[in-house]
Amino acid sequence: MATPDPLEPADIDFGADSSEVARRLIGVTLLVDGVGGRIVETEAYDQQDPASHTYTGPSARNAAMFGPPGHVYVYRSYGLHWCMNLVCREAGHGAGVLLRALEPTQGLEVMRARRGLQDPRLLCAGPGRLAQALGVDHSWNHRPVQPPTFALRWDGQPADVLAGPRIGISKAVETPWRFGERGSRYLSRGFGRGA
């Protein structure tokens, strides 16, 4: 599939609060070395948030999350899957956005080979699947989100964004910092009735 045209560079202020960045990323196309798609699901995390990796302060594992903003923080979930976050706020704060799901649009055959499956709905539905499909592992930790490796593009059409509780966590589960595109078939999990 060809890149949608025209796509403008997305104007994302990574210095903003993580919840704002997480919401603004919905509907933005993310490409990693030309492979990727439309971001349809994100989650925000902040240092004051007990569910965040940064809640107890800097460590060797979470150092990338403390900045500078506009960089990548990659961690392994449950010892199995790499997960990719985009760092937000000022350096030293410890905030970021977990990328939970993409609607794949570019490089589908590459993603299918990396994931070992054909169904486009399952290629990037979940943070571990997304990172694997994009070829992201720990070697991407600390990298800046900028060309030529990364591209963030917007088609000019605002997304209809839903907000709800985050999933897969045990603390601060009521915080409505999970964002998704209403009606998307590519979410990792739905938002409930009418979504």
C-alpha positions, 0 to 999 in steps of 0.5 A: 500500500502506498503512503497516503498523500498528502501527509504532513509532518505531525506537530507533536510537542513531546515536552507536553504532559504524557496524557496530552501527547498520548491523545494527540498521537491517535490518528498519527502515522508512525513509520520506523524505517518505512514500516508502520501505520496509523496509531490507534491506541496509546497509554500515558504514564507519569512519574507521579503515577504508581503504575509508571516504571519511573514512580520510584525514580531513575534506574538503569532500566528506566533511564531513557524515560527520564529524557530528553523528550522525543526519544524512545524508551524500550523495555521487556514486558514479562521477560517476553516482549519488547514494548516501545514508549515515546518519552514526554515532558522535560528531561528528568521528569520520567513520563512517556506514552506506551504505543499499544496498537497501530493500524498497519499501512506501510510495509505489511509484508515486512511486518507479516514476516517479522510476526509470522502471521497474515492477519493485518488486525493482529500484526500490531494489536498490543504493545509487544506485537507492535514492537515486533512488527516494527522491528523494535528491540532494546537496541532502539532504547534512547534513540531520538524520534526523528528522520530518517529512522522515524517519521510521524505524519498526519493526514489532516483528519482529526481522530475521534478519540476515546479515553478509558482506564489503562489495561495490563496494570495493577496500580492506578487502574482507574486513571483514564489514560488509555486512548484509542480511535473510536471504531478502529478494528485494530485496537488491542482491546475494545473500549466497551459498548458503543466504542 
